[in-house]
Amino acid sequence: MTVVLRTGHSSANRPTTGGPHAISTMTKGSPNILIVEDDKQTRDLISRYLRDHQFSVDAVANGREMDRYLSKDRVDLIVLDLMLPGEDGLSLCRRLRIDSTTPIIILTAKGEDLDRILGLEMGADDYLPKPFNPRELLARINAVLRRRSNGLTAGFPPERLKFHEWTIDLRLRELRDPQGAQVPVTSAEFDLLQAFCERAGRILTRDNLLSMTRGRPGGNFGRSIDVLVSRLRRKLDRTEGASMIKTVRIGGYVFTPVVEEA
């Protein structure tokens, strides 16, 4: 089943804000997914599909409904359409990233590479172009949630690495700066940093990094690695001088610090 999503916004299908337009299908103990999509048919279809696969699902039509929902409920992942009425998805993604690391998967119009790149730069963890197969969305959701929970198995002590007085906790999936303050990172950013730390000093191509962090072939996804590297550099390189992540001419990167167990 392939979902063909419209990029326009017919007033007949655009719900007004408020509780009556939110879909809630709660499954006790399941990850809670919030869908932000103004097309009712698409909202209903995604909600039913994810519910059938044992997720708790809530769906809202726009940014105001999203804010109202997030003010009172916990969310494990947000599926965010970029083409929304009022405040668009890029603005919402940017605003969410100010004080939240909740995973975000953005939905983009087919062929809108600029929107996809901007979404990743704003802090999204993944993206899916329309039209898409619901099975692929399910796979993306499971992959992002799996990366987020990786290393939390009971019985294992915390594993930490340090570099240039920074600390990365592989169990808690936390990054702390030299002053000990936690630095917010998205799930995708953490995965990339972990790959760099575990292979410090080695040249890693985009395809290497993609297979380590997302398990996908290259192609258009290679650009997403460049975006993630840019985001990590902004967080790690707080003083003037050489970046910790060096670009190499063969089309890859090297993590230059010496990395040790903390």
N, C-alpha and C positions, 0 to 999 in steps of 0.2 A: 504494500500500500504506500503510494507516494503522495505526499501532501503538496498540493499546488497552492501556494500562498499569494494572495493579491498584494501589490505594493501600494495601491490606491486606498482611499478611505471614504467609502460610501457612507453618507449620513444615515442610510437605512440600517447599516450594520454597526454604527458607532454608538455604543451605550454611553449614557451619561455617567458621571461619577456617583459612587455610593454603593452601599452594601448589596443591593439587589443584583448588581452586575458581577459580583464575585462568586466564583465557583469554589466550593470547598468539598473535597472528598478525602476525609481523614482516615488513615489506617494506623492504628496504634503501633508505636515503636518503629515506624518506617521513616526514612528521610523525608523531610518536608520540602517540597518543590513549589516555588512561586513562579507562575507564568505571568508575564506582563505583555499583553498582546491585545490590540484594539479590535481585531476581527473576531467576532463571536464564534463563527464556524471553526476557525483555527483553534481558538481557546478550548472549545468543547472537545474537538478531536484529540488534541494533545493531552488534555486532562483525562479523558477516558482511556487513552492508550497507556499513560503512565500509571493510572490507577489500576489497570489490569495487570500491571507488572509490579504491584505491591508498593507503590509510592503513595505518600500523602500529598495531595495536590490542592493548591489554591490558585485561582486565576483572577487577575484584575485587568481593567481595560486601559489604564493610563497611569501617569506618575503620581497623581494625587491619591488614587486608590492604593497604589503601591506604598506610599508614605503612611497612609492610614493603617494599612495592614502591618507594616514593619514596626510601627509604634507599639503594637500589642502582641505580636506573635514572633516566634523564632523561625528562621528559615535556614535550611541547609544548602540550598542552591537556588539561584534565580535564572530563569530563561527569559531573556529580555529582547523584545523586538526593537530594532532601531527606528523604524518608521512609525512613530506614534503621534497622535494629535496632541497639541499643546507642547509640553516639554518633551523633546525627542529622546530616543534611547541613548545617544552619545552623552547628552547632558546628564541624564539619570545615572549612567555608568560612572561618569566623572564625579558626581556628587556622592554616590555610594562609596567610592573608594577613599573619600576623605577620612572616614572613621570606621570602615568595615572591610573585612577580608573575606566576606561571604563569596563563594565561587559564583561567577557570572558566565553564562553562555549566551552570546548574542546571536540573533537571527538577522541576516542581512539579505537585501535583494540580490538576485543572481547577477553576478558580474560587477557588483559595487565594491571593487577592491579598496578604494579609498576609505569607505565606511568601515570595512573590515579592519584595515590597518589602524584607523583612528580608534576603533573600539578596543583593539588590543593595547594601543598606547594609553588609553584611559584606564586600563586595568582589568579588562575582561580576561577570563582564563581560557576561553575557547570560542569558536564561532561556527555557525552552520549557515551556508547560503540556501536561499529558497529557489526552487522547490526542493524539499528534502523528504527522505523516507523516515517515518517515525522510528524505525529500528536504529537508524544512525543517530538520531537524537538520543535515544535510550542508551546507546553505546557511549556517546560522548558524556552523558550525565554520569553513568557508572564509572567511566574512566576518571573524571574529575573528582568524584567523591572518593574513589579508591586512592587517588593520589593524596587527597586531603587527610585520609585516615591512616595512611601508610605508616607503620612503625608503632602503632598504639596497642599492639598485642600484649596482653597481660603477661607478667613474669619476666619481661626483659628490661634490664636497667636502661636508663637514658644513654644515648650515644651522642657525643658532642665532638665537634671539630672546631679548631680555631685558626685564624689567619689574620695577621696585622691587628691583633687585639680584638677582632670580631669573633663572635661565637655563633655557630649554627648547631641547633639541637635537632638531631635527626628523628628523635622519638616524638618530641612535642611539636616539631615542625615550626620552630621559632628561630628568628635571627635577632641577635643583640649586638649593638654597636660597642665601641671601646669603652663607653661610659656605663654599659650595662643596660641601657634602655632598649626595649623591644622595638624593632623596626617592622612595621606592617609590610608583609609580602603576600602576594596572591599564591594560590596553589601552583600555578604554572611557573611563577618566578622562583618559588622554593625548589621545585623539581629541577629547574635549570641550574640554580646555584649548587644544589647537591651534586648534580652531574659534574660541574666544574670542580668542586672541592674534592671529590673522590678521584678525579683524574687531573689534578693540578700539574702544570708544566707540560701537558701533552696537547698536541694540536688536535682539535676536534672540529670536524666539518659540520655543516648544517645538518646533513643527513645523519651523522653520528648522534648529534644532539637530539634530533627528532626521534630517532629510534630509542634513545635512552629515556626521553621524557614523555613521548606521546605514542610511540610505537607505530608511526605512520611513514609512508614513503615521502620523498621530497616534493619537487614541483612547487606549486604555489604556497605550500606550507613552510617552505624555507624562509619566506619573508617574515613569518610569525616569529621565528627564532631571532631574527634581527631586531624585531620590535621588543621582544623580551630582554635581549641583551641590553638594548638602550635603556629600558626601564631599570634593570639591575644596576647599570653604571650610574644612573642618577642617584640611586640610593646608597651605593657603596663609595663612590668617588666624591667625597665631601671636601677635599682639599685639592688645590691645583697640583698638577703633575701627571705622571703617567697613570693611565687607567689600570685597575687590577685585571680587567678583561681586555687582552690585546687582540686586535684584528690581524689575521695573517693573509697573505696574498692569495693563497690557494682557495680562499672562500670559507674560512673557518675562524676559530677563536682559540686563544690560550689563556687559561687562568694562571696569572703569574705569581701570586703569593705562595709562600711555603705554608702548607696546611698540615697541622698536627692534631693528634687527639687531645682533647681538653680534659 
